[in-house]
Structures are given as C-alpha cells and as structure tokens.
Amino acid sequence: MNEFYRKKASLPRQARNTESLAESLTAWKEFRLKNVVQACSNAEDSFRSIFGLLHEIAIKKIDAMLLSDSQEEINAAAVSWYEAIREQFETTAPSGALRDALGLTGAELEKILGLEPEISR
C-alpha cells in the first residue's frame, strides 16, 4: 500500500470499536466489503465488476479465517493475508481495478491490524 490508499482508507465505526480481531474483521466484512460488492454487482463496466469481485474474494477470505476459534490463528492468518496483499500490490498491480481494490483493502486491513505507518498530513 502507499500513502494515497492509506489516506483514502476508512473503516466503519463498527470495525473500529471491537474487542477482538475476529469482531473487527466481521464488522469490516458486513459494513464495508459487502456494501462494495452490492454497489458493484450490476455494474456494466469492467472496472467496477473486477473491483466488486475482488471485494467478494476478500469476504470469502475473512469467512475462511473466522472458521478458527483461536484468536492467535486468526491473527496469523490476517497478517499473512495482509502480507500477500501488499506483495501483490507492489509487484503485480500496476493500475486499474486490481490496484485500487488491493490498495484500499490492504490499507483498511492495515488499520484493523494496527500496522499502518504514520501518515504525514
């Protein structure tokens, strides 16, 4: 991720005010990711279709992580997923829907995990 996407990233209140990572991921899925998928579901342009599809993939990834009852396993899976998003963003997403989806979801996941660097304002 870069500063551009970090400045755009905004978590729903419900995802910030939680007691566990699992609750935060669930709220992010319910109040942000599903809304993006819904907004893009009937899009006629390829950018929005791809953007929505990538958010739907993120929902499935969260669902898979939350199958575990172990907070440690969920945390490890979320950090690993974040690292994969960051790697893909930096190496294979030059522009377009893929870059925007990876940039935004990665920056939001950074916030959830508390990994975001200080942003100069």
Secondary structure as the mmCIF struct_conf table of DSSP 4:
data_model
#
loop_
_struct_conf.conf_type_id
_struct_conf.id
_struct_conf.beg_label_comp_id
_struct_conf.beg_label_asym_id
_struct_conf.beg_label_seq_id
_struct_conf.end_label_comp_id
_struct_conf.end_label_asym_id
_struct_conf.end_label_seq_id
HELX_RH_AL_P HELX_RH_AL_P1 GLU A 3 LYS A 8
HELX_RH_AL_P HELX_RH_AL_P2 ARG A 13 ARG A 16
BEND BEND1 ASN A 17 ASN A 17
BEND BEND2 GLU A 19 SER A 20
HELX_RH_AL_P HELX_RH_AL_P3 LEU A 21 TRP A 28
HELX_RH_PI_P HELX_RH_PI_P1 LYS A 29 LEU A 33
HELX_RH_AL_P HELX_RH_AL_P4 LYS A 34 CYS A 40
TURN_TY1_P TURN_TY1_P1 SER A 41 ASN A 42
BEND BEND3 ASP A 45 ASP A 45
HELX_RH_AL_P HELX_RH_AL_P5 SER A 46 MET A 65
TURN_TY1_P TURN_TY1_P2 LEU A 66 LEU A 67
HELX_RH_AL_P HELX_RH_AL_P6 GLN A 71 THR A 92
BEND BEND4 SER A 95 SER A 95
HELX_RH_AL_P HELX_RH_AL_P7 GLY A 96 LEU A 113
TURN_TY1_P TURN_TY1_P3 GLY A 114 GLY A 114
HELX_LH_PP_P HELX_LH_PP_P1 GLU A 116 SER A 120
#
